């Protein structure tokens, strides 16, 4: 292996075939140019381009970088084709795991094949001590057979143990190698030179060596199986990715592997097929099931201009779309990467176990030596045999794996389970903190409400009609990006009103907007704006308050310096917000609503959804201050927003929850991203994190108690009072199954069901 | 006789403390020009103690020969990097420019352990 453990030269491919995708090749003559450019690269044996597929196969020893540079120097762009897709990698991993499982089973059968008969012989009263004569020869044969088992079934423990010793680190292999090695060597000394061992201590422990090796191999095999199930969620996500895509190039259609789909390719998806890459629809109408990404069960209608995402299912019609994100850039690929990363990050609760496990193995070796010395100095006869048994048992029963696995296995399952419900947890820390949140701040717009305001009332004074009033104010608002302005423009568009150009447009922060339309000054905003313009609206205040009390946002309109009417806009509350907020409160979480809206509207919305604590008229920049205030009060604060103007508050909160629109997976400021709009996702995220932390605590408790109780018992603390000294075989079984128990307990999380799934 | 065994026992304890906790093993240097292949086999990273230049991006290539699930992941906890390692294939892990310090890397269970020394 020395050749592998060496410094490498530059990344070269030794006589391999590489495939590059070419962008910018628009004509058949480009083929010649690209092939020539590649053939001139040192080390290239041949280069053949398929123009229709825009791909070129290059064989030889040239590095990928050199090939890409050559194509770029010729005026094109080249992208190496990934050798393996996620699905291929997963299949390979499963094949490797299956082969390893079978190997472990063979090792188990061989070791238990010798160990079980020997142990049964001991149980039925067979003599396992050496008296001299013929029995020495019989036990010598058994000793050699045991050595065979050690070499065939336990070789990996001894090589691993030795290598880690040489490497100044020690692991489970070290303990098993030392434990079984000690038992075998002592037994061989008894067989070969019984005279140097006191007569009462001439016991052989070949059955222990064989049984321990067999049981630990069996435990490892079961662990491989159980571990496979912990990654079920990521497997399902990877399985969403189709393997091929039907692309349309130069009027021809090809089914090609998705790794070969290029940006701006036209992709056709027929009913029932999965969408292979992200894109924007250019032709066709259909409904698309996005539940696998967002958790939203209702299919979404798609037509030209709408975005589609890889992994979702096209239901009813054929769609042709332009690929906008391919390969590792699709939302699904990002989700898979994010889930994988989070599955391997550790919550703070696991740090103590990490510190302990880094000192664990050498500490166990020291305990084994001290235990043997105590037995030798103070133990009853046969002290030497008892010393060997106790040292072997201590080495074997100690299980650093259970301790090391306790946290990562639960995180893996919990984060995967959350991803299945459309909840992306950024890391272990967010997972742990979410489980202990005491206060939750909810932004109103887009979080409690749909975030899509609509005009509900138009009440002009007598001199204006609804249409004229709406047309003029919409003409002003077409220059504004405010959501309320957009609602007014949309309402005018729906009524087919023709808007006039606006001049002197001015957005007045926190008040409204004004501009000049058809020679008249038109202003729309709150009472403050009217006061500044010296427009008397006193008569209309009661009506405006009544609108606000219904949860609407009333706006005063003035045309030519005269009050012209009231326009109310309402942002409908999501149908399940009230139920989700009730669930949050049932968990004992203090729920607070923040909004830039006026107090009366805010209180009306809050009342509707059952929130008692409301902060209205809050500027976006002030949201972070409210987070700080709650934190000063001793609360562990969660902040839920849309991730755009809430970014500072999301980042400052103990956990930021960003409500995405399905695929905004890269909301950096949030610890947890909810891919569906429903607030039930928020409660589900907290419930899953609580369940995961509970599972981690159970695992850590089990692993700690197992080691803290097991090691002293193995050392023989119960012997002086109860006369109990643990058999190394029982220790081997306990050790083998302790890590399986941890993985199995983590797997229970797969069956976690939230109380209410929206 | 027993006192000889006792002395040997205590000496062994001292050797364990020195060998595993006090000894500072030699480090293998890696630079941008000289990428390094780290082999995963028989429960250890080879080499496990690696020296890197400060403030330079570096690529480490892991080659996993051990099919045991223990070796499946390599985690750099301080850098928030974790990578799944395929069996019998190499996998490159790119590290960002790092300030001077020691950075641990390990498998999920911390049985495979290594350390980067950035100097």
Interface residues (C-beta under 8 A of the other chain):
Chain A: X1 X4 X5 X6 X7 X8 X89 X92 X93 X96 X97 X99 X100 X103 X156 X159 X160 X161 X162 X163 X164 X165 X167 X168 X169 X170 X171 X172 X173 X220 X223 X224 X227 X340 X341 X344 X345 X346 X354 X357 X358 X359 X361 X362 X365 X366 X369 X370 X372 X373 X376 X377 X400 X401 X404 X405 X408 X427
Chain B: X2 X5 X6 X9 X10 X12 X13 X16 X17 X19 X20 X21 X23 X25 X30 X34 X35 X36 X37 X38 X39 X41 X42 X43 X44 X45 X46 X47 X48 X61 X63 X65 X67 X68 X69 X70 X73 X75 X77 X80 X82 X84 X86 X87 X88 X108 X109 X110 X111 X112 X113
